[in-house]
Amino acid sequence: VMASPHELTFQEFEEAADLLSSNPGASTLSISSPGAAAPSDVKVDLSEDEDDQQESSELLGGEKQTGGFWTFEYYQSFFNVDTMQVLDRIKGSVIPLPGRNFVKHHIRNNPDLYGPFWICVTLVFSVAISGDLYTFLFNMGDPGHHYRPQFNRVSIAAVTVFLYAWLVPLGVWGFLMWRQSVESHISSYTFLETVCVYGYSLFIYIPTSILWTISVYWLEWLLIVIAMVISGSVLVMAFWPAIRDDTKLTAFATMAVIVSLHALLAVGFKLYFFQTPTHTGSSHSGQQTTPAANHTTLTVGKHQ
C-alpha cells in the first residue's frame, strides 16, 4: 500500500507549540527546507551562561567586591584563615628556609590579622609574666626581699609590642611605596602583608622569653642571638626581593634598619623585663664585709 504525499510531510505538533509558548527564550532550531541557510535559522540564548561565566571569573580572580569599611564583611576578610594556615605560617616564621620568601610561600595573597593579633597578645603576657617570675626566682634566697607583683609591666609590654607591630610595618610599607614611585622597577607589598610578616616574625620571642627565666647570664644572651637570627632572617628574606633592585646603598641601609629595629626590641625586652637586680648583690656584700671588719678589731685588741 503506497502512502499518500500528505502523510509523508513534516507536521507541527501541539506539544512543541505549547513548550515554545511557555518558554519563549529557550534555544530553538528550525529547519524549513534543505536549501535554507543554516546560520540564519539557528537561535541560541546565552544570556544566562554569560552571567555564570562572569561570576566564575570574579571568584577565580578574586575580584568579588566586598562592602565598605563600615560593614562586617570588610573586616571579616582580614581573619579569613583556618587553623592549618596559621600553624603553617608560624612554622615558616620559626624555621626560615633559604630562598623561601615568607610572603610568597606562606601568605599567598591571603594576609591575615588573626595570627599576628594573638601572637602579640601572647607575647605581651609572656614577657611580662616571665620577667616577673625571673625577678622572683633571682631573689628567692634573700630574706630581705618582699615579692610584689608588678602589674604595670603588662601595660608597658602591651604598648611596646603593639606600637612596634603597627608603626614599624607602617614605616617600612610607606618607604617601599615611596621608592616604588621613584623607581618603577621596585616592587612592594600591601600594608596588610607587611603587618602580617612582622606579626608572625615575633612568635619566636614567646618561647625565648619563657627560657629567659633560667638565670644563666651567657644562656640568656645566647637565646637573644638565636631569636634575633631566626626572626631577622624571616624579615630579610621577605623584604630583600622587594628592595634589591634599588641602589646598593639604599637596599643595604634599608635591611640594616629593619634588622636593627628588630634586634633592639629583643635587647629591650632583656634589659628591662629581665634585668639582674643590683641592690641584692650590694646587701650580700655588706653582710660579708661587716664580720671581717669586726674580726680585725678583735685581733688588734688582743695584741694590745
C-alpha positions in Angstrom: 0.0 0.0 0.0 1.5 3.3 -1.0 1.4 6.2 1.4 -0.1 9.4 0.3 2.1 12.5 -0.1 0.2 14.2 2.7 1.3 11.6 5.2 5.0 11.9 4.4 5.3 15.7 5.1 6.6 17.1 8.5 3.8 18.3 10.7 4.0 20.6 13.8 2.7 19.1 17.0 0.7 20.9 19.6 3.1 19.8 22.4 6.0 21.6 20.8 4.0 24.7 20.3 2.9 24.7 23.9 6.6 24.4 25.1 7.7 27.3 23.0 4.9 29.5 24.2 5.7 28.7 27.8 9.5 29.4 27.4 10.0 31.8 24.5 13.7 32.4 25.4 14.6 28.7 25.0 17.1 27.6 22.4 15.3 26.7 19.2 16.4 25.1 16.0 14.2 25.1 13.0 14.8 23.5 9.6 12.4 24.9 7.0 13.9 23.4 3.8 17.1 21.6 2.7 18.3 24.6 0.8 17.8 27.2 3.5 20.9 28.9 5.2 21.7 27.3 8.5 23.2 30.3 10.4 20.1 32.4 9.8 17.8 29.8 11.3 19.7 28.9 14.4 18.7 31.0 17.5 20.6 30.4 20.8 20.0 32.3 24.0 23.4 32.6 26.0 22.4 35.3 28.4 22.3 33.0 31.5 25.6 31.3 30.5 27.4 34.6 30.2 26.3 35.6 33.7 27.5 32.3 35.2 30.9 32.7 33.4 31.3 36.2 34.7 30.6 35.2 38.3 33.0 32.3 38.0 35.8 34.6 36.6 35.2 37.0 39.5 35.5 34.2 42.1 38.7 32.8 40.5 40.3 36.2 40.0 39.5 37.4 43.5 37.5 40.4 42.2 34.4 39.9 44.2 33.6 43.2 45.7 33.1 43.4 49.5 31.2 46.1 51.5 32.6 49.3 52.7 34.8 49.7 55.8 31.8 50.2 58.0 30.5 46.7 57.2 31.3 43.5 59.0 32.2 41.8 55.7 35.1 44.2 55.1 36.9 43.2 58.4 35.9 39.6 58.0 38.3 39.2 55.1 41.2 40.1 57.4 40.5 37.0 59.5 39.8 34.6 56.7 42.2 31.8 57.7 41.9 28.4 59.3 44.0 26.7 61.9 46.2 24.9 59.5 47.1 28.1 57.7 48.0 29.8 60.9 50.1 26.8 62.0 51.9 26.7 58.6 52.7 30.4 58.9 54.0 30.0 62.4 56.2 27.1 61.3 57.5 29.2 58.4 58.4 32.0 60.9 60.3 29.6 63.2 62.0 27.6 60.5 63.0 30.0 57.8 64.5 28.2 54.8 66.9 29.9 52.4 65.3 31.2 49.2 61.7 30.9 50.6 60.0 34.2 50.7 57.5 34.3 53.6 55.0 36.4 51.6 55.0 34.2 48.5 55.3 30.8 50.1 53.1 31.2 53.2 50.8 34.2 52.9 50.0 33.6 49.2 47.9 36.7 48.6 45.8 36.0 51.7 47.3 38.0 54.6 45.5 37.9 57.9 45.4 39.7 61.2 44.2 36.8 63.2 47.6 35.2 63.8 49.6 38.4 64.3 47.0 39.7 66.8 47.1 36.6 69.1 50.9 36.4 68.7 51.2 39.9 70.0 48.8 39.3 72.9 50.6 36.1 73.9 54.0 37.9 73.7 52.8 40.7 76.0 51.8 38.3 78.8 54.7 36.0 78.2 57.3 38.8 78.5 55.5 40.5 81.5 54.9 37.3 83.5 58.3 35.7 82.7 60.1 38.9 83.7 58.2 39.0 87.0 59.0 35.3 87.6 62.6 36.0 86.7 62.9 38.6 89.5 61.1 36.3 92.0 63.4 33.4 91.3 66.5 35.5 91.5 65.6 37.0 94.9 64.1 33.8 96.3 67.0 33.1 98.7 67.1 36.7 100.0 65.1 37.0 103.3 65.1 40.8 103.0 63.3 40.7 99.7 59.5 41.0 99.6 57.8 39.9 96.4 55.4 42.3 94.9 53.7 41.6 91.5 54.5 44.3 89.0 51.3 44.6 87.0 52.5 47.7 85.3 54.8 45.5 83.2 51.8 44.2 81.3 50.9 47.7 80.2 54.4 48.6 79.2 54.8 45.3 77.3 51.5 45.9 75.5 52.4 49.4 74.4 55.8 48.3 73.2 54.7 45.3 71.3 51.7 46.8 69.6 53.4 50.0 68.7 56.3 48.0 67.2 53.9 45.6 65.3 52.0 48.6 63.7 54.3 51.6 63.4 57.4 49.8 62.1 55.4 48.0 59.3 53.7 51.3 58.5 57.1 52.9 58.1 58.5 50.1 56.0 55.4 50.0 53.8 55.5 53.7 53.3 59.2 53.7 52.4 58.7 50.9 49.9 55.8 52.8 48.3 57.9 55.9 48.1 60.8 54.0 46.5 58.3 52.4 44.0 57.2 55.8 42.9 60.8 56.9 42.4 62.0 53.7 40.8 59.3 52.0 38.7 61.1 48.6 38.8 60.9 48.4 42.6 58.2 46.0 43.9 56.2 46.5 47.0 53.8 44.7 49.4 50.5 45.9 50.7 50.2 47.3 54.2 48.3 44.2 55.4 51.0 41.9 54.0 53.7 43.9 55.8 51.9 43.8 59.1 51.3 40.0 58.6 55.1 39.4 58.1 56.1 41.4 61.2 53.4 39.8 63.3 54.4 36.2 62.6 58.1 37.1 63.0 57.5 38.0 66.6 56.4 34.4 67.5 60.0 33.2 68.2 60.2 35.7 71.1 57.4 33.9 73.0 59.4 30.7 73.8 62.5 32.7 74.2 61.0 34.9 76.9 60.0 31.8 78.8 63.5 30.4 78.6 64.9 33.7 79.9 63.6 32.8 83.3 66.7 30.5 83.6 69.1 32.8 85.4 72.2 32.0 83.5 73.9 35.0 82.0 75.6 33.5 79.0 72.5 31.4 78.2 70.2 34.5 78.2 72.3 36.3 75.6 72.7 33.2 73.5 68.9 32.9 73.4 68.7 36.5 72.3 71.2 35.9 69.4 69.3 32.8 68.3 65.9 34.6 68.4 67.3 37.6 66.5 68.9 35.5 63.8 65.7 33.4 63.2 63.2 36.3 63.2 65.6 38.6 61.4 66.0 36.0 58.6 62.3 36.0 58.1 62.2 39.8 57.6 65.3 39.8 55.3 64.1 37.0 53.0 60.7 38.7 52.8 61.8 42.3 52.1 65.0 41.8 50.3 63.4 40.8 47.0 61.3 44.0 47.1 64.3 46.3 47.7 67.2 44.5 46.0 66.6 46.3 42.6 67.2 49.6 44.2 70.6 51.2 44.6 73.1 49.1 46.7 73.3 51.8 49.4 69.6 52.1 49.8 69.0 48.4 49.7 71.6 47.6 52.4 70.7 50.6 54.5 67.0 49.5 54.5 67.9 46.0 55.5 70.2 47.3 58.2 67.5 49.5 59.7 64.9 46.6 59.6 67.3 44.2 61.4 68.5 46.8 63.9 65.0 47.7 65.0 64.1 44.0 65.4 67.2 43.4 67.4 66.6 46.5 69.5 63.2 45.1 70.5 64.8 41.8 71.8 67.5 43.6 73.7 65.0 46.0 75.2 63.0 43.1 76.5 66.0 41.6 78.1 67.3 44.8 79.7 64.0 46.0 81.1 62.0 42.9 82.0 64.8 40.5 82.8 67.4 42.8 84.3 69.5 41.5 87.2 68.7 43.4 90.5 71.8 45.3 91.8 70.6 46.1 95.3 70.6 42.4 96.3 74.3 42.0 95.5 75.3 45.1 97.5 73.4 43.9 100.5 75.0 40.5 100.3 78.5 42.1 100.0 77.7 44.3 103.0 76.8 41.3 105.1 80.1 39.7 104.2 82.4 42.6 104.9 81.0 43.5 108.3 82.1 40.3 110.1 85.5 40.6 108.6 85.9 44.2 110.0 84.8 43.0 113.5 87.3 40.2 113.3 90.1 42.6 112.6 89.1 44.8 115.5 89.1 41.9 117.9 92.5 40.8 116.7 94.0 44.2 117.2 92.6 44.3 120.8 94.2 41.0 121.7 97.6 42.2 120.6 97.2 45.3 122.7 
